[in-house]
């Protein structure tokens, strides 16, 4: 395991960009299947406008990309706090890696199977890791 708590953040950032590429590929393939022409799209169109137009399997990847731009922003801040305050320990690195692995599993599940009870369980486990990391960051920064 790398000896920097910043490594899981770098991996999650790269994963987020992989999900962006997967989203683009899935959506462009779906455009041709449903007969959408981007050149004919009205000005100001957004991805959310494709809900109900593209098949759910194409939209699930976009939903997950959006999720990777939400809660993980807290994760990035927390690992920086831990790094700067001396809270980079075996325990915090383990929790950070667990968070990243769970978020990647969550991405793969949501993008392919998307059964909500399992997705919620994976998300909840990742969130517990983030809560623990956040508490440890508070301790490290106050100590």
C-alpha positions as CSV (number, residue, x, y, z in Angstrom):
1,X,0.0,0.0,0.0
2,X,1.4,3.4,-0.9
3,X,2.6,5.5,2.1
4,X,0.6,8.6,1.3
5,X,-3.0,9.2,2.1
6,X,-3.1,11.3,-1.1
7,X,-2.7,8.2,-3.3
8,X,-6.4,7.1,-2.8
9,X,-7.5,10.6,-3.8
10,X,-5.5,10.4,-7.0
11,X,-6.9,7.0,-7.8
12,X,-10.5,8.3,-7.2
13,X,-9.9,11.3,-9.4
14,X,-8.6,9.1,-12.2
15,X,-11.6,6.8,-11.7
16,X,-13.9,9.8,-12.0
17,X,-12.4,10.6,-15.4
18,X,-12.8,7.0,-16.5
19,X,-16.4,7.2,-15.6
20,X,-16.7,10.5,-17.6
21,X,-15.3,8.7,-20.7
22,X,-17.6,5.7,-20.1
23,X,-20.5,8.1,-19.9
24,X,-19.6,9.8,-23.1
25,X,-19.1,6.5,-25.0
26,X,-22.4,5.1,-23.7
27,X,-24.4,8.2,-24.5
28,X,-23.0,8.7,-28.0
29,X,-23.7,5.0,-28.8
30,X,-27.3,5.5,-27.5
31,X,-27.7,8.7,-29.5
32,X,-27.4,6.8,-32.8
33,X,-29.7,4.0,-31.5
34,X,-32.5,6.4,-30.7
35,X,-31.9,8.6,-33.7
36,X,-30.6,11.7,-32.0
37,X,-28.4,14.2,-33.9
38,X,-26.3,16.5,-31.7
39,X,-26.2,19.1,-34.5
40,X,-30.0,19.4,-34.3
41,X,-30.1,19.7,-30.5
42,X,-31.6,23.0,-29.3
43,X,-29.3,25.6,-27.6
44,X,-28.8,25.1,-23.9
45,X,-29.6,21.4,-23.8
46,X,-28.2,19.5,-20.8
47,X,-27.6,15.9,-19.9
48,X,-30.6,15.8,-17.7
49,X,-32.7,16.5,-20.8
50,X,-31.8,13.0,-22.0
51,X,-33.7,11.3,-19.2
52,X,-36.6,9.3,-20.7
53,X,-35.0,9.7,-24.2
54,X,-32.0,7.5,-23.8
55,X,-32.3,4.0,-22.4
56,X,-31.7,3.7,-18.6
57,X,-28.5,1.7,-19.1
58,X,-26.9,4.7,-20.9
59,X,-28.1,7.2,-18.3
60,X,-26.9,5.2,-15.3
61,X,-23.3,5.9,-16.1
62,X,-24.1,9.6,-16.2
63,X,-25.9,9.4,-12.8
64,X,-22.8,7.7,-11.3
65,X,-20.4,10.3,-12.8
66,X,-22.6,13.0,-11.1
67,X,-22.4,11.1,-7.8
68,X,-18.6,11.0,-8.1
69,X,-18.6,14.8,-8.3
70,X,-20.7,15.1,-5.1
71,X,-19.7,13.2,-1.9
72,X,-16.1,12.5,-3.0
73,X,-15.4,16.3,-2.9
74,X,-15.6,16.0,0.9
75,X,-13.3,13.0,0.7
76,X,-10.7,15.0,-1.2
77,X,-10.8,17.8,1.4
78,X,-10.6,15.3,4.3
79,X,-7.5,13.5,3.0
80,X,-5.8,16.9,2.4
81,X,-6.6,17.9,6.0
82,X,-5.2,14.5,7.2
83,X,-2.1,14.9,5.1
84,X,-1.4,18.4,6.2
85,X,-2.1,17.8,9.9
86,X,-0.1,14.7,10.5
87,X,-3.1,12.4,10.4
88,X,-1.7,10.3,7.6
89,X,-1.5,6.9,9.4
90,X,-2.0,3.3,8.6
91,X,-5.6,3.5,9.8
92,X,-6.5,6.6,7.8
93,X,-4.8,5.2,4.7
94,X,-6.7,2.0,5.1
95,X,-10.0,3.8,5.5
96,X,-9.2,6.0,2.5
97,X,-8.4,3.0,0.3
98,X,-11.6,1.3,1.6
99,X,-13.6,4.4,0.6
100,X,-12.1,4.4,-2.9
101,X,-12.6,0.7,-3.5
102,X,-16.2,0.9,-2.3
103,X,-16.8,3.9,-4.6
104,X,-15.4,2.0,-7.6
105,X,-17.6,-1.0,-6.8
106,X,-20.5,1.4,-6.4
107,X,-19.8,2.8,-9.9
108,X,-19.6,-0.6,-11.5
109,X,-22.8,-1.7,-9.8
110,X,-24.7,1.4,-10.6
111,X,-23.5,1.5,-14.2
112,X,-24.4,-2.1,-15.0
113,X,-26.9,-3.7,-12.6
114,X,-28.2,-0.7,-10.6
115,X,-30.3,-2.6,-8.0
116,X,-30.9,0.0,-5.4
117,X,-30.7,-2.0,-2.2
118,X,-27.3,-3.3,-3.0
119,X,-26.2,0.1,-4.3
120,X,-27.4,1.7,-1.1
121,X,-25.5,-0.8,1.0
122,X,-22.3,-0.1,-0.9
123,X,-22.8,3.6,-0.6
124,X,-23.5,3.3,3.1
125,X,-20.3,1.4,3.7
126,X,-18.3,4.0,1.8
127,X,-20.1,6.8,3.7
128,X,-19.1,5.2,7.1
129,X,-15.5,5.2,5.9
130,X,-15.8,8.9,5.1
131,X,-17.5,9.7,8.5
132,X,-14.6,7.9,10.3
133,X,-12.0,9.7,8.2
134,X,-13.7,13.1,8.8
135,X,-13.7,12.4,12.6
136,X,-10.1,11.5,12.5
137,X,-9.3,14.6,10.5
138,X,-11.0,16.7,13.2
139,X,-9.0,15.0,15.8
140,X,-5.7,15.5,13.8
141,X,-6.4,19.1,13.1
142,X,-7.4,20.0,16.7
143,X,-4.6,18.0,18.2
